[in-house]
């Protein structure tokens, strides 16, 4: 627990960062407004049209400037609106919501309604809660980033499970989805839903600054070298020169102007270039730190089509990786499923049955388990789900004969029960419960595997494919303020599209599966 003083300091820093991020965009608007006034009113109208009647210079300068200003303003407004109204925050966990509510209410005693709403999480840490909210968003995928124990990464500050590529931002005090950095110039954190707009904004801002730098430098040079011209202080201000300058300064003002204006151009251009480089490598600013030595831990769902007869028996019983099965029970694993003999409390040890075993041997095995051939046909759908679960690594290996699989009795095919009795524990306290085949199929076993140092799981192997993940699948999307594809998490395999390095990793541990991807 952080002490009260450090907590107050942290809250003060966060509040300062947030308010700074609200004010600094207004400064950008003011600077752009001043530059617009100088370029349109003073340069194009007063200086070029009125004083020199130079339409050939005024019109192109005005058209290019307005086009770049419109593009810059469009993407800035899109970026700012996304950052303010749709920030890439990961929702707070119930415990963090309650903690912040208590702090805001000066530690007011919880009311009866508060107890009804949050009492479920007050007594137990959500991290240790087997039914922790949000956990299902991970194990319903085939792959997710995890801790060494196979669970998703937990944020103690936000009291939530951190989705893949999520990092806690100390500047805003929140977890940011696919966090890149905190930028006060655009209103707050840059993450998965506004990183594309940040690239577009910095690119067009760099073009805008380049146009201003070239135009103002040209006319400042013209005023300094012409005996009939006097230096316009507003032109100089655009180039970051001092109005009240000492004698002899203007001999070197062009060099100073070029250096000053070039600084602002290269500042925005470098941000755009760096962001584009990260996009084509499918990285973020945070992920780039230590990327050459970073080792990722991934929970990868074990394929259900594993054939133990093609694998080393020792490897089957002693896999070279940690396993975890979801949903969790009190021991961290789902209830152990076994068929009771004669519906008693004692449990018969399962025996492996080979698919090539004669039908008579299979019937003898069924007789040991208290089943008749009719029972076997009627309960086949449930057996399929259970065998897939047990072969998934959570129990002994099972298989069944394919002799009767192809043509089951028609009169029995539609009589498969939806429930079957299973024991939920071993020993004298064992009890029989009804478990549906749907629940058995929902059980998923994951292998905790780690990548080689420096491997980026999200590198798709092509700069163009990586760029499309951020900017859009069509080239026209790269220049439109449309939603980034990386904010779409509907892929059943993972929260973010994975590259060939993960296919190679999966194939190295499950080499006998024709397609290492989970069916």
N, C-alpha and C positions, 0 to 999 in steps of 0.2 A: 504493500500500500504506500502510495506517495503521501508524504506529509502535507498538511494543509497549506503551508507556505509555498512549497514547490508547485502545488496544484494551482494556487492563485496566480503564481508567476506564469505558469503554462497557459492558463486561461487568458491572462492579459496579453501574452504574446500572440495567441491565436486571434483574439479580438482585434489586435493591432494589424495583423496581417490581412484579416478580412476587410477591415475598413480601408486599409491602404489599397487593396485590390478594387475597392469600389470607387476610389477617388482618382487613381492614376489614369484610367480610361478617359475620364473627363479632361485630363491634361492633354492627352493625345488629340481629342476633339478640338481643344483650343488651339493647339499647334497647327493642326490641319486647316482650321478656319483662318488663322492668320496667314498661312502660306497661300491659301486660296485668295484672300484679299489682295495680297501683294502681287500674285501672278496675274489675276484677272483685271483688277481695278488699276493698279499702279503700272504694271509692266505692259500688258496687252492694250489696255484702253488709253491711259494717260500718256505713256511713253511711246509706244509704237504707233497707235492709231492717231492720237491727237497731235503729238509733237512731231512725229516723223512721217506719218501717213504711210506706214509700212504694213500693208495688209498681208503681203506674202509671208512675213514673219509672224504676225500676230495670230492669224487664223490657224496655221498648223500647231503653234504652241498651245493655243487655247483648246483645240480639239483633242490633242494628245493628253493634255493635262486633265481635262474633264473626263475623258475615258478612263484614265488611270485612277482618278479620284473616285469615280463611280464604282469601279471594281474594288478598290481598297475599302471604301465605305460599306459596300455590300457584304464582303466577307468579314469585315470587322463587326458589323451588326449581327451577322449570323453567329459568329464566334462568341460574341458577348452575350447574346440571348441564350445560346446553348450553355454557356458557363454559369450564368445567373439562374436561369429557370430550369435547366436540365443538367445540373452539375453531375460529373461522373462519380458521385458518391455511392458507396455500397451501403445499403440500409443498416442502421444500427441494430444490434441485438436488443432483446427486451430488457436485459440487465443494464445495458448502457443507457437506454431510454429512461429507465426508472432512476438511475443514478443522476442523470442530467436534470431530470424533473425535480428530484429532491434538492439538488444544489440550487436550482432556480427558485425554489420555494423556501429557501433558507432552512432546509432540513425540517420542514413541517411534518408532523406525525401523519403517517399514511391513513387515509380515510377508509371507510368500509368498501367503497367502490374501487379504490386502488388495490385493496387486497384481493378483490374478485378478479381484477384485470391482470395483475402481475404476480399474484401469489404463487403461481405454478413455478416461477423461475426464481423466487426469492430465496427458497431454502436450498436449492441445488444449483451449482454452477452449470450454466448451459453447456459448457464444454464437456462436462461429465454426464450430461443428461442424455440418455439413450434415444430419446425422441426429440433431440434438439432441433429447433426450427431451422430449416434451410439445409440440413444434412442430406436430405433426399435429392437436392439439386446436384449433388456431386455423384452419388453412387448410381443414379439413373443414367449417367454418362458411362462410356467405356473406359475413359482415361481422364484422370485429374491429377493435379499437383498435390502432393501429400507430405506429411511428416514421416519420420522413420516408423511410426506405429501404424501407418496406413490411413490415418485420418487426415482430413483437410487441415490446412494451416489455420490456426486460431489467432485472432487479434484480441489481446487482453484489454485494449483501450476501447474498442468498439463492440466488444462482446459478440463477435460474429465469426462465422467461417469465411475465410478470405477466398474468393474465387481465383482461378488461375490468373497470374500476372497482376494481381492486386497488391498494392503496397500502402502502408499507413503513412499518411502525410502529416508531419509534425506542424507544418505551417497552417493547415486548416483543421487539424485535429480529427480527420476522418480518413477512412480507407478509400482509396481512389482506384477504380477499375482501370486496368491497363495504364497505370500512372506513368506519365512522362516527366512532368515537372510542375511546380507552382509558379504561375506567371502573373504578377500583379498588374501588368500592362493590359491584360485582357480580362481581368475580373476574378481570377481564381485558378484552380487546378486545371491542368490539361491532361485529359485521359482518353478513353476509348471513343467517346461520342463526340469529342471536339478536336481531336488531334488533326484530323483532315482539314478542318476549317483553319486551324493554326498554321498549317503549311501553306494553304492558299492565301491567308492574310499576310504572312511574312513575305511571301513571294511577290505579291502585287504591291506591298509597301516598299519593297526594295526597288521595284521598277519605278514607283512614284518618286522615291528619293533620288534615283538616278536621273530621272527627267529634270527634277528641280536643280540638281547639282550642275548638270550640263548647261541648262538655260541660264541660271543665275551667274555661273562662272563666266559664261560668254559675255553677258552684258556688263558685269562688273569690270571685266577686262577692257571692254569697249569704252566704258566711262573713264577708266583710269588712264588709258593711252590716248584718248582724243582730247585735244586742247579746248574744244568747244563743249565738252561734257563735264558734268560734276557728278561725283559719286552719290547715288541714292542710298541713304542709310537703310532703307527697308530691304533693298537688294542685298546689302551687306549683312543685314540681320538674318536673312534666310540662309546665308552662308556662314552664320555664327561668328561674324566679325563684330568688334566693338565700335559703337558710334562715336563716343568721346575718346579718340585715340591720340596719343602724343605725336608731336611733329616727327616726320620721317617714317612713320609707321606704314603709310600707304604704299611705299616702295615695295614692301614685302607682303602687302595684304592679299595679293592673289594666291601666293603660296599658302598663307594661313587659311584663306577661304577654301582652297582645294582640299587641304588636310582636314579641316573641320567638317566640311560637307561629305568628304569621302568616308570619314569616321562613321557618320550616321548611315550612309549607304551600306558600308561593309558590315555594320552591326546587324542590320535587318537581313542583308543578303546571307551573312553567316548563319543566322538562325534558320533561314529557309533552307540553305544547303545542308546544315546539320540534320534538320528534320527529315529532309528527303533521303539523306544517307541512312538514317535510322529506319525509314519506311522500306527502302529496298533491301535492307537486311532483316526486316521484321523484328526490330528491337525497339526498346524505349530508352530514354536517357538513364533511367534507374537500372535497367537490365544491362546496359552497356558497361556499367561499373563492375569490374571483375568478371566480365563475360568470358575471358580466355581461360579462366580456371573454375568457372561455375559448374557445379554438379547438381542436376535436377533430380529430385525424387518423384517418381510417378507411380500412381496406383493404376495398373493396367488390368482390365478384366480378363480372366483366363478364358480361352476359347472353350466352348462346351463340346467341341468335336475332337478333343484330345483322345488318342487311342493309346492306353497304357501299354499294350502289347508291343508297340514300336519304341518304347522308351526304356531307359535303364531302370530296373526295379528299384534300385537304391535311390535314384533321383525322384521316382514317384513318391516314395515314402519319406524322403528327406529332400524336399526341393531346396535349391540354393537361393531362396528368397523368402521373405516374410509374406504371409498370407493374411488377409482379413476378409471377412464375409459380412455383407450387409443384407438386411437391417441388423443392428447390433442388439444383443440381449445383455443381461447383467454381467456376463463374463466377457463382453466385447464381441461375441459371436452369436449367430442365430441359434434357436433351439435345435438340438441334435435330433435328426429324424431317423427313426428306425421302426420297423413293423413289429408289433408285439405278438407273441405266440399265444394263441387261444385267448386273446384280450386280457391277459393277466398282467401283473406288474413286473414280471421278469421279462428281460429282453434277450432275444436270441441274437448271438453274434452274427452279423451278416457274412455271407460267404460269396466269394467272387464266382460268377458264372460266366463261362466262355461262350461266345456266340456260336462256336462250332460244336458245342456239346450236343449229344443226341437229345431228341425230344424227350425220351424216357428219363434221362438224367435231369432235365429241366423240370419235369413233372414231379420227380422226387424232391427236388429243391423246393418247389412250391408246396409240397405236402409238409415239409419241415416248417414252413412259414404259416401253415394253417390255411392254405388256399386250395381250392379245387380248380380244375381247368376252366370252369365257368367263371369262377371268381377272377382268374387271371385275365380272361378276355374282357370282363366287365370293368376291371380296374386298370386296364392298360394305359389310358390317358394320364392317370395319376402316377403310374409307375414311370412313364416317360419323363414327367417333370421331376420326379424324385431322383431317377437315375442321372439325369442331366445335372442336378444339383450336387449329388454325391461325387460324380465324376469331375466336378468342377474344382475338386481339391479340398472340400470340406468334410470328406469322409471316405470310406473304402470305395474302391472302384467296382462298378456294377456294369453288366451288359446283359442283353437278353437275346434269345434266338430270333433269327430273322425268318424262320420257317413259317411261323404263324402271323408274321407282321403284315405280309402283303395282302392276305385275304382273310380278315377277321370275319367271324360269323355275322351276317347282316342283321340277324335278329338281336344280336348283343351289341352291335356297334353303337346303337343309339341309346344304350342303357348305362353308359359309363357314369358312375356317381361323381358328383362334384366334390365330395368330401371323403377323407379317409382317416382312420385313427392312427395317430402317431404318439410316441412317448416324448415328453418334453424334458425328462431328466432320467438319470440312472439311479438304481438302488431302491431301497424301501420307500422312499418318498416320491418315486416316479408316478406320474399320472398321465392318463391318456386324454388327448384332446383331438378335436376335429380340425384338420388343416386342409384347406382347399388347394386344389392344384394351382390356382392362380397365385396363392401365397408362396407355394413351392417354386414356381417359376420366377417370382419376384426376388428370390434369394440370389445374390450375385457375389462371386468370389473374385478378389483382386490380388494380383501379385505386385508387391512393392519392389520396383526396379529403379535403378539409377543410371543416368546417362554417363558417358565419358566426359571428362573435364573439357569445357569449352564448347560442348555441343549445344546448339540452339534448337530446342524441340519444335519451334514454330517457323523455322526457316524452311520454306517450301522448295528450296533448291534452285530457284530462279529469281533474279531481281525483279523481273516483270510481274511474276505471280505474287511476290511479296508486296510490290507496290499496289497491285490491284486489291489486295486485302484491305489496305487503308484508303485508297483513293476511289476505288470503284472498278467494276469489271469492264465498263466501256470507257473509252478515252474521253468521251464527252463529259462523263461524270467527274473527271479530274478537274474540270473547269467550272463545275456547277456546285452550288452549296447544298448538295444532297447528302443524306445520311450515309455514314461510312459503313461498309460491310463488316468491319471488325466489331461493330456493336450488335451484330446479329449472333445469337447463341442458340439457334435452333438445331444445330448439327447434333445428332444423337451420339456421335463418337466423343466429342470433347467440346469444351466451351470455346476454344479457338482452333482453327484448322491446323493440323499437325503435318510436319514434313517427313521426308523419307528417312531421316535418322531414327524416328520412332518406329517405323516399319522394320528397319534393320534391327533395332533393339528387341522388338517383339519376336521377330523371326529367330533371333539367337537363343531365346529361351523356349520357344515353341516351334522347333524346326520341322516337325512332322505334320503341321497343319498346312494344308495346301494354300489357304488364304489366311494369313495370320490375323487379319482383322476379324473381330467377333461377328458371328452371323447374327 
